[in-house]
Amino acid sequence: MSTAVSEIDEVKTTPWAGGRSPFSVEYGKLMMWFFLLSDAFTFSSLLISYGALRFSATSWPAADKVFQSVPGMYESGKPLVFVGIMTFILILSSVTMVLAVEAGHRMAKKEVTWWMLATVVGGFMFLGCQALEWSHLHGEGFWWGSIPVDSKLQEFFEGVGINHVSAHQFANLFFTITGFHGFHVFTGVIINIVITINVLLGTYEKRGSYLMVEKVGLYWHFVDLVWVFVFTFFYLV
Amino acid sequence: MSTESSHIAHADAEHGETMTRGSIVRIAIYLSLITAVEFIFALILAPQYESIRHIVNPIYIVLTLFKAFLIVAYFMHLKF
């Protein structure tokens, strides 16, 4: 394994010129962690708002009633199957990303390229699934500021009375939080495409380090991490 | 400066060395299994057994925190 550092990497470490680097971490990598931390606060505030509204409501749409279709295959009767597929896709794409990072440590350009491409495909698949789920829910009447008609809404409040306020809150929070997460996935896919092109051009090989792949990997794993919480709080609890 | 950047690059490379392909696959299997357990609780156990309905939410949260730990510790290399 090469530990040679090119001139360009040395230039990138100049922000530490005033002293030792914290945790012996490269500047860009530490900045990525700072960004992820700030993003974690944003997602936390959204999920805490969701929790506060959800648990102060007398009734709430049941997830296994709302999410029981597999778009294009089953209109109903398959609770949480589609979100299970989405979760599995995102976990797999996180695995392919960490395999790309591992290949990068071995300076295996070809392997990095294939694993990065697999990660991009996983990202597109997840976004496609999310688009299908959104369009299905929109077809049922849910949207920002919009809820289904009472006869339809009754199905989602099984055993309890319809609560229009909580149905509105559910719709607004669902589209806001999954939309914000989906935007992160979309951004991640774009960044992954750019990095894959750089890998193909041999940019990181010339630098003697695939550290950039590791940095975007951190972002991609963070997106997976957020989904783990969104999945639990929206679909399971 | 050059020595320091070399040290950083070396330290970063060392971080990655501890994650082998085998350990990556093992963590992926753990994540998938935990998700499967969550689905078993949500779709089979909770609807069938009234007695466990009040404890499923804490179970989901514990399982989620464990999944988050696996992602952050291993995939994001914080454990190393």
Interface residues (C-beta under 8 A of the other chain):
Chain A: M1 T3 A4 V5 D9 E10 T13 T14 W16 A17 R20 S21 S24 V25 E26 K29 D64 P79 L80 G84 T87 F88 I91 L92 S94 V95 M97 V98 L99 V101 E102 G104 H105 G208 S209 L211 E214 G217 L218 H221 F222 D224 L225 V228 F229 F231 T232 Y235 L236 V237
Chain B: M1 S2 E4 S5 S6 H7 I8 A9 H10 A11 D12 A13 G16 E17 M19 T20 R21 I24 V25 I27 A28 L31 S32 T35 E38 F39 F41 A42 L43 N57 Y60 I61 L63 T64 K67 A68 I71 V72 Y74 F75 M76
